[in-house]
């Protein structure tokens, strides 16, 4: 794949949906492009605003909250895995709407609670806490909703 072909393909990909540098780099490496060409493509995508880390962080955080029902901790971990700047990650997490976040946590806990058949409240709460922490919600947030 030539530089121009790679640039056109990646620009088309980025114009359809948000992607980060690590996603683009991985795709180009799979296409066996030389490292210097990969760097040129990525630099050009940044220069033409096809790639934007802040915009990607906001989109990722918003989508993972709304569609995957992830908590802030899991969203942060997902963004760190993609090697994005900590400042952009922090900004994206603080911009999540608190009321929507609280409603999603409440819905997640209600759904899981309906699935549980344990009669002992202690065991039931333990299972709810483990489930919600695996989704990335903090213990304080969970305890607030369970009134513990």
C-alpha angles and dihedrals in degrees: 000000000000125000092254093049092049092047092050093047095047093045089052090048093049093047090058098048141353117277133172131225094259091055092051093043091052093050092049093047090053087054087056096240119165115261094242091055091048090053091049092050092049093046090051092049090052092047092052092045095243087124120046120162096203092050091047093050092052093048093046093049094046094047095046091050096047102036106024096030094227123166125233094265094055092044090051091050091050091052093047090053087060090055096240123163113276092227092058091046092051092048093049092050094049091049093059108112109254096211092053090045092053092047092051092050090049092049092048091052093046093050093050092044091056090054095053120090099184113125095198108090092208093058092042093052091047091055092047092050093049091048095049094045089052086055090055103258118136123246092243092054092048094046090050091056094044091048093234 
